[in-house]
Amino acid sequence: MTPDVQLAETVRIQGRHVLATLIRTVGDLQLAEDAVQEAAIAALRTWPTSGVPHDPAAWLMVTARNKAYDMLRREAARPAKETAAGWLPGVSSASVEKEAIDMAEPSTVLDDDLLRLVFTCCHPALAREAQVALALRTLAGLDVAAIARAFLVPEATMAKRLVRARRKIAVAQIPYRVPSDAELPERLPAVLAVVHLIATEAHAPSSGDAVVRVDLEAEAVGLARLLGELMPGEAEVLSLLALLLFTSARRPARVDADGDPVLLADQDRARWDHAAIAEATNCLAEAVRRSGGVAGPYQLQAHLAACHSTAPSWPATDWPRIIALYDLAISVSRNPVLALNRAVAVGERDGAAAGLAALDRITALGGSALWHAARAEALRRLDKRDGARAELAIAVGLAPTEPERRLLARRLHDLRPES
């Protein structure tokens, strides 16, 4: 692996851990981000000649810490900035040098830092969408386009929300810490949304060449487990963990030998992680017991995932139950993606014409490859091949990742007119 590729992998996988730990150390989001970026630039300059360090993540942590303290010293050197720089306790030339040579903290501390960061981003002083968007940008490293796609808003709109959120954190001096027990309940819905959307990006990446982002999948499951330790017995935390485990259990069968996606209907269910499915089933049962019969949105989605993960085959899936669960989920959250999945289930239960009618009632997904691909499949089943080809052509152009484009292009090729 070349130094530049090694650096890209280190930043992609470990960068958010380094950032979270550095934010805890210096207490400033923008300063920490600038320092991590400077450390990455330094790595690009030195690794090609000196070689990749034995522990790239630790090297990045130490270098980023040095860069942050260099920035603080430069600010402190300006008379007008002395007071502003004094908020970092105990910083002197000697303490800076000692702190800068420390190695990165153990992974358990890093995990706590990540949790601290997501709770900080979900501060109630920010609007709910801004909380979640800021956490996705900072914690998961998603770009603005991917976050805008998750919220179904224009990229420019999301960029403005992120700028306003960062400014408010700086002006209000929101502390980077896990809140007290009394503060947890009001922040929990946003925190759960962040973890869920990280898992969503892992399961269906918004760009790139991967069918699944394994690093983000592990991050989301890990954060859900940490939340379970922080708030034991919380029904929606248990439900979210169950949902994530059901979903990640199917990963071994989601990719073929060529790296292309395998649809759920075609997956070899023997390859699924059945231990994870069993754990998810237990988590969901405990969530049902804890919720007292009142299912939250993540419990409903976990029940949906359980229907798929426990069905012996695609034809044996309990489509009536799935549709009923989607009806409940949509009554809680009018998300057009839920409506899309419900429409697909209607097509399986009631036939392609009913499924197509349900799809056509969804008006918010004209820019979604999945919506056009679902319409194409319904039209193909109705033997309307011209319409199916037209929909697939649109879907190919909208597909966010290369594996999805290849899959849709093959389906389009299979529908070519007979000569």
N, C-alpha and C positions, 0 to 999 in steps of 0.2 A: 504494500500500500504506500503510495507516494505521500510526502509530507502534507501537501495541500489537501489530499483526500482524507488523510488522518485527521487533520485539523478540522475539516468540515464535519466529519463524524463526531469528533470530540465536542465541538460547539453544539451540534444538533442534539446529541444525546445528553451530554453533561453540562451544557451551558446554562440551562435553567437551574441546576443544582448550585453551580458556582454563583450565579446571579443571586439566588435566594440567600445563600450564606453571606455573600458580600453585603447585601442589603441589611441583614441583621447586624453586621459588623459596623457599617458606616451610617446606617439609618437614613439613606437618601437613595430613592429609586433612580433618578436621572444620573447621579454620580456613579452608582453601581453599574448601570447600563453602559455609560461612557467608558468606564474602566475595563469592563469585559471586552468591549469592542477594541480598545487599545491593546489589550493582551492578545487578542486574536491577530491583530496586525503585527505585533511583535513576533508571534509564532510564525507567521508567514515569512518574516524576514530571516529568522534564525534557524528554524527547523530544517530547511533544505540544506544548510551547510553543517550544522551541528548534529543533525539527526533527531529523530522523534524521541522525546523523553520516555523513560521507562513507565512513568505514570503521567500521561498527558493531562488528565483532569487535574491532578495536584499541581502540575506546572502552571496550568491556566489559572488555578485558584491563587497561587502565590503571586504570579505576575499581575493579575488583576488587582490584588490587594495592594501591591506596590504602586501600581498606577493610580489607584484611588487615593492613597496617602500622598503621592506626589502632587496630585491635583489639590488636595487640602492644604499642603504646605505652600503651594503657589498662591492660593487664595489668602492664606493667613499672612503672607508676606506683604499684602496690600493693606495699608493702614485702615482703609474704610471697610475692609472685610474681616478684621480681626475678631469682632464680636460674632459675626455670622459663622465664622469657622470654629468658634469656641464651643459649639454644642456637642462636639465629639469628646467625651470625657477621657482624660488621661492621655491625650495625644501629645507627645513631645518627640524630639528627634530620636531619643533613645528608645522610647516605647514603640515608635513607628517601625524602627528597624527590627526590633525583637518580634513584633506582631507579624511583620511582613514575611519572616522566614518560617513561620509556622506552616505545617502541612495542612491539607484539607481535612475537615472533620470527618469522623466515621459516618457511614451511610445513615445510621439512625438519627444523627443530628441533622444531616442534610434533609431527611424526610420531614423532620419537625420544622425546619426552616421553610420548606415548601408549603407546609400547612399554614405556618404563620403568614406567609406571603399571600396565600389565597384568601385567608380570613381578612387580611388587611385590605386587599383589593375589594372585598365585599363589605366595606364599611357602610353603615346605613346613611352616612352623610352624602353618599353618591346615589344616583338613581339606579334602580335594579339592573337595567340593561347595561349601564356604564360599569357597574361593579363586575358583571360577568365578562363583558368585553375586555376590560382592563386586565383581568386575571388571565383570560385566554391569550392576550397579547404578551403579557409578561411571563406567566408561568409556563404556558404551553409553547410559546414562541410562534404562534400562528400569525401569518401576515394579515394586513387589514382586509385584503380581498376575501380571505378564507372566513374571517369573522363576520364580515358583511354578508357572505353567503349563508352562514349559519343563522343569521337574524333576518334574512330575506330583505335587506335594505341596500341602497346604493353604497358603493365603496366610499364616496366622498362624505356621505352622512356618517358612516362609522368612524372615519378618520377624525371628524370634528368632535364626535363624542369622546374619543380617546384623548384628544388634546385637552378638552374641558376637564375630564376626570383627573388627568395628571396634574393639571394646574390647581384643581381643588385640593388634592392631596398635599401638594407643596404649600399652598397658602394656609390651609387649616392645620398643617403639621400633624397629620394623622400618624399615630405611632405604628411601627411595624412589629406587632406582637399578636399572639393568640389572645383573643378577648377573654374576659372573665366568664365564669359559668353563667352568670345572669345575662350576659350579652349574647350567648351562643344561639338561643332559639331564633332571634330576629335575623341573624345572619345565615342561618342554616339553609334556607331555600336557595339563596344565591350561591352558596358554596356547593350545594348539591348540583345546581345547574352547571357550574363550572366543570365539576368532575364529569358530569354526564356529557357535556359537549367536548371535553378532551377525549373521552371514549368514543364519541361519534366521529371525531376527526381521525382517530386511530382506525376505526372500523371502515370508514369511507373517506379516505384522504381527499382533500380539496385540490391537490396537485401532485405531480411527481410520477414515479415509476413503480410504486409499491401498491399492492392490493390492500395490505394492512400495514399500519405503522406500529410495529411491535413495541418500540420504545414508549410511545404514548399509551398504548394499551396497558403495559406494565405500570406506567405512572398512574393511570386512572384507577386501576385495581388497587395499587398501593395506597393511594390517597383515600379511597373508600375504606380500606382496612384501618387506616389511621383514624378516620372519622369514627369508625366503629369503636375503637379504643377510647377515643375522646368522649364519645356520647353513647355508651353501651346501652343496648335495648331500644334505641330510637328506631321506630318502625321504618321511616323513609330511608334512613341510612342503610338498614338491613336490606331493604327493597332494592336500593341502587346497587349495592354490592351483588345481590343476586342477579340483577339484570346484566351487570358487567361480566359476571362469571358465566352466565348462560351464553352470552355473545362471544366471549373469548374462547369458550370451549369448542366452538365450531371452526376456529381458525385453521387447524391442521388440514381441513378438507376444502378450504376456500380457494386454494391456489393449485393449478395443475402443474405438470412437469415443466411447462414452458413459462411459468410465472404468470399465467393469465387467470382471471377470476373464474370460479366455478359457482354457478347459481345454486341457491339453496335446494331447489328441486332436484338438482343433479349430483349433490354431494354424497360421498360415501360416509354414511353415518357411523360406520364402525371406526372411522378415524377420529371422531370427535373425542374430546377429553371428558370421559364419563365420570371421572373423579370430581372434576370441576362442576359438572352438571349436578352431581349428588350434593356437593357443598352448597350450590346455588339453591337447590330444592329445599334444603334444611334452613337456609337463611330466609327464604320466602315464607316457609311455614312459620318461623318465629316472628317474622314481620306481621303476618296475618294475626297471630296470637296477640302481639303487642298493640296492634292498631284497633282492636276491639270491633272489627267489622267495618271500619271506615277506611277504605283504601285511598291512599294518596296517588298522585300521578306516577311515581316510580314503581309503586306496587302494581298498578295496572299494567305498566309496560313490562314489569318482571313476569306477570302472569302471561302476557302475550309471548314473551321469549320462552317461557316454560312450555307453552303449547307446541312451539316449533321444536324445542330441544328434546322433548320427551316423546314426540310422535315417532312411530317406528318407520314411517316413510312419508313422502310428500302426499300421495293420495290419501293416506290414513290420517292426515292432519284434521283436527277438529275445527273446520272452518266456521260453523255456526257460533261456537264459543269465541273464536277469534273476532268475528264481526261484532258480537255483543260487547266484548272487551274494548274494541276500538270505539264503539258508540259511547261507552262510559268515559274513555280517555278523552275523546273529542269534547264531551260535555264539560270536562275540567279545563282543557286547553285546546282552543280552536286552532290547532297547528295544521297547515295544509299538508305537511308530510305525513301526519297521521291519517288524514283523509285519503292521501294517495295509497298508503298501505291498506287501508280499509277497502278501497276500490279494487285493488288486486285480489283481496280475499273474497269480495263479492263475485268477481269473475270466476274464481275457483268454485264457489258454492252454487252460483246461479247461472253461470255460463258467460261467454265472452260478450254478448250483447249487453247484459246487465252490467258487467264490469266496465265496458266502454262508456255506458251512460253515466256511471258513477264518476269515472275519470273526467268526463266532459263537464261535470258540475263543479270541478275544481278550477278556479280562475287565477290562482296566484302562482302557478308553477310553469308558466310558459317558457321560462328560461332554464328549466330543469331537464337534464338528459334523462333522468329516471321517468319523469312523466311522459315524455315523448316515446321512450322505449316501451313503457307499459301500454300506451295507445297502439304502438306498432304491433305488439304481441296480440292484443285483442283483435285488431284488424286482420292479422294473419290467420287467427283462428276462425274468423268470419269469412275467410277466403277473399279478402279485399287486399290483394297483394300490392296494387299500385299505392294505395293509401299507406300500407305498412312500410313500403320502401321510402315513401316521402317522410314519414315520421322517423324512421331509422336514420335517414340522411341528416335530419336536424339533430337527432340525438348524438350522432358521431361528432358533429361540430361543437356540441355543448359539453361533451364528456370531459370531466376535470382531470382525469389521469390517463396515461398512455395505455395501461392494461384494459381499462374500460373502452377506450377508443378501438382497440384491436378486437375486443369481443363484439362490440356493436357493428364494426365493419365486416366481420365474418358473417354475422346474422344478415346484414344487408346484402352481402355477396350471395348468400344462400337463397335470397329472394329475387335474384336477378331474373329478368324475363327469359323464358325458354326460347331458344332460337329455332 
